Amino acid sequence: MKGGRGGGDSAHRRAPAAAGARLPRTPRFERQLPEQRRRALIEATIASLRRYGHEGLSIRTISAAAGVSVGLINHHFPNKDELVAAAYRHFNSELVGGMQAAVARAENTPRARLRAFLEASFSPPNLEADVLSVWVVFWGLYRHSPQIQRVHHETYEDYVRLLRGMLSDLLQGRRSRGSSIDLRLAAIGLTALLDGLWLEWCLEPGTFRPAEALELCEAWVDSLVRRLAGEPSA
């Protein structure tokens, strides 16, 4: 048992604590409970989105999925929109985190890191049908939810910044005299290519293979490198 308490009758004959004595410190796991509950509610929200879509999503369906009372949800989130926005942030963070983990495992060169990111973009869980179904619900909420709009803006800027950093590392020292590239626009362009290919594959998987989508992205990056170096296009 944690704390190594003694056994026997002596454990039950302790004198009352003196007045003003310091109370026992609250166990660390108890202080973490609110955050654990928030995460459980967020995961229940994502599960409910998968199962019911936007039309069937309600505080009651989320509370049922989480196995908690409606009052507990209201204690942690002021309204459903804030809870769904938190779910959006978490869902995006989990997927991008998987891509960043792939980058961390790659060989320590700019090209290998970028390729690992691209490969992860066209690998599970990103290619799973459930992932698309959740994104479709989030996109449907975007127009009418300021909370979703705020989170989308923040996560999109983070994603573009991440790609911009990898492109900057790749293009370091490759610039020829008189050549220049707006790295932010380049990152936005690569983001659009990744998103477009991913969505097209999810809607029509038979059109092309994920490996072919990866080749298209690699060709786009090669073209960017040649342009900056002042080399003719292939």
C-alpha positions in Angstrom: 0.0 0.0 0.0 1.3 3.4 -0.9 2.7 5.4 2.1 3.8 2.3 4.0 1.3 2.6 6.8 1.8 0.4 9.8 -0.7 -2.4 10.7 -2.3 -3.5 14.0 -4.3 -1.7 16.6 -1.8 1.2 16.9 -2.9 2.4 13.5 -6.4 3.1 15.0 -5.2 4.7 18.3 -3.6 7.9 16.9 -4.2 11.1 18.8 -6.2 13.8 17.1 -4.2 16.3 15.0 -3.1 19.3 17.0 -4.9 22.6 16.2 -3.2 24.4 13.4 -1.4 21.3 12.2 -0.8 21.1 8.4 -3.3 19.0 6.6 -2.0 16.1 4.5 -1.0 17.1 1.0 -3.6 16.2 -1.7 -2.3 13.2 -3.7 -1.0 14.3 -7.1 -3.4 12.1 -9.1 -6.4 13.9 -7.5 -5.1 17.2 -8.8 -4.9 15.8 -12.3 -8.5 14.5 -12.3 -10.2 17.6 -13.8 -7.8 17.5 -16.8 -8.4 13.7 -17.1 -12.1 14.3 -17.1 -11.9 17.0 -19.7 -9.9 14.7 -22.0 -12.5 11.9 -21.4 -15.3 14.3 -22.4 -13.4 15.4 -25.5 -12.8 11.8 -26.6 -16.5 11.1 -26.0 -17.4 14.0 -28.2 -15.2 12.7 -31.0 -16.8 9.2 -30.6 -20.2 10.8 -30.7 -19.3 12.8 -33.9 -18.3 9.5 -35.6 -21.4 7.7 -34.5 -24.1 10.4 -34.8 -22.7 13.2 -37.0 -23.6 16.8 -36.3 -27.4 16.4 -36.3 -27.3 13.7 -33.6 -24.7 15.4 -31.4 -25.9 16.8 -28.1 -24.7 17.2 -24.6 -26.9 14.1 -23.7 -25.3 11.9 -26.3 -21.9 13.0 -25.2 -22.7 12.4 -21.5 -24.0 8.9 -22.4 -20.8 8.1 -24.3 -18.6 9.4 -21.5 -20.8 7.8 -18.8 -21.1 11.0 -16.8 -23.9 13.4 -15.9 -24.9 16.4 -18.0 -24.0 18.6 -15.1 -20.4 17.4 -15.1 -20.0 18.4 -18.7 -21.4 21.9 -17.9 -18.9 22.1 -15.1 -16.0 21.7 -17.5 -17.3 23.4 -20.6 -19.7 26.4 -20.7 -21.5 25.1 -23.8 -21.5 22.5 -26.5 -19.7 24.7 -29.0 -16.7 25.1 -26.6 -16.6 21.4 -26.1 -16.7 20.7 -29.8 -14.0 23.3 -30.4 -11.8 21.5 -27.8 -12.5 18.2 -29.6 -11.4 19.8 -32.9 -8.1 21.0 -31.3 -7.5 17.6 -29.8 -8.3 15.6 -32.9 -6.0 17.8 -35.0 -3.3 17.7 -32.4 -3.4 13.9 -32.3 -3.0 13.6 -36.1 -0.3 16.2 -36.5 1.5 14.7 -33.5 1.7 11.4 -35.3 3.3 13.1 -38.2 5.8 14.9 -36.0 6.6 11.6 -34.3 7.4 10.2 -37.8 9.7 13.2 -38.4 11.5 12.6 -35.1 12.2 8.9 -36.1 13.6 9.9 -39.5 17.2 10.2 -40.5 18.5 13.6 -39.3 18.6 15.4 -42.7 16.1 18.0 -43.9 15.0 15.9 -46.9 14.5 12.8 -44.8 12.5 14.7 -42.2 10.2 16.2 -44.8 9.7 12.9 -46.6 8.8 11.3 -43.3 6.2 14.0 -42.8 4.8 13.5 -46.3 4.7 9.7 -45.9 2.8 10.0 -42.6 0.3 12.3 -44.2 -0.7 9.5 -46.5 -0.6 6.7 -43.9 -3.0 5.5 -41.2 -4.7 6.9 -39.2 -5.0 9.8 -41.7 -6.4 7.4 -44.4 -9.1 5.8 -42.2 -12.7 6.5 -43.1 -13.6 7.6 -39.6 -11.0 10.4 -39.8 -12.7 11.8 -42.9 -16.2 11.5 -41.3 -15.1 13.5 -38.2 -13.4 16.2 -40.4 -16.6 16.5 -42.5 -18.6 17.3 -39.3 -16.0 19.9 -38.2 -16.0 21.5 -41.6 -19.8 21.7 -41.5 -19.7 23.5 -38.2 -17.1 26.0 -39.3 -19.4 28.5 -40.9 -21.7 28.9 -37.9 -19.3 28.4 -35.0 -16.9 31.2 -34.0 -15.2 28.8 -31.6 -14.5 26.3 -34.5 -13.3 29.2 -36.7 -10.9 30.3 -33.9 -9.4 26.9 -33.4 -9.2 26.2 -37.1 -7.2 29.5 -37.6 -4.8 28.6 -34.8 -4.2 25.0 -35.9 -3.9 26.0 -39.6 -1.2 28.6 -38.8 0.6 26.1 -36.6 0.6 23.6 -39.5 1.8 26.1 -42.0 4.5 27.2 -39.6 5.6 23.6 -39.2 5.9 23.0 -43.0 7.6 26.4 -43.4 10.3 25.4 -41.0 10.9 22.1 -42.7 11.1 23.8 -46.1 13.4 26.4 -44.7 15.8 23.7 -43.5 15.6 22.0 -46.9 16.3 25.1 -48.9 19.1 26.4 -46.7 22.1 27.3 -48.8 20.5 26.4 -52.1 19.6 29.9 -53.2 21.2 31.2 -56.4 21.9 34.8 -57.1 18.7 36.7 -57.9 16.3 33.9 -56.9 13.9 34.1 -54.0 10.9 32.2 -52.6 8.2 33.3 -50.1 8.5 30.4 -47.7 5.1 31.1 -46.1 3.4 30.9 -49.5 5.4 27.8 -50.4 4.2 26.2 -47.2 0.6 27.2 -47.9 0.9 25.7 -51.4 2.3 22.4 -50.1 -0.5 22.4 -47.5 -3.1 22.8 -50.2 -1.5 20.0 -52.3 -1.4 17.7 -49.3 -5.0 18.4 -48.3 -6.3 18.2 -51.8 -4.7 14.8 -52.5 -5.7 13.5 -49.1 -9.4 14.5 -49.6 -9.5 13.2 -53.2 -8.1 9.8 -52.1 -10.6 9.6 -49.2 -13.5 10.2 -51.5 -12.2 8.1 -54.4 -9.6 5.6 -53.2 -9.3 3.9 -56.5 -8.2 7.0 -58.4 -4.6 6.8 -57.3 -2.5 5.1 -54.6 -1.1 6.9 -51.5 2.4 6.2 -52.8 1.5 8.1 -56.0 0.2 11.0 -53.9 3.6 11.0 -52.1 5.4 11.0 -55.5 3.4 14.1 -56.5 4.3 15.9 -53.4 8.0 15.0 -53.7 7.9 16.2 -57.3 6.5 19.5 -56.1 9.3 19.9 -53.6 11.9 19.0 -56.2 10.5 21.7 -58.4 10.7 24.2 -55.6 14.4 23.3 -54.9 15.3 23.6 -58.6 13.5 27.0 -58.9 15.4 28.4 -55.9 18.7 27.0 -57.3 18.0 28.6 -60.7 18.0 25.3 -62.4 15.7 24.6 -65.4 12.5 22.6 -64.7 12.6 18.9 -65.4 
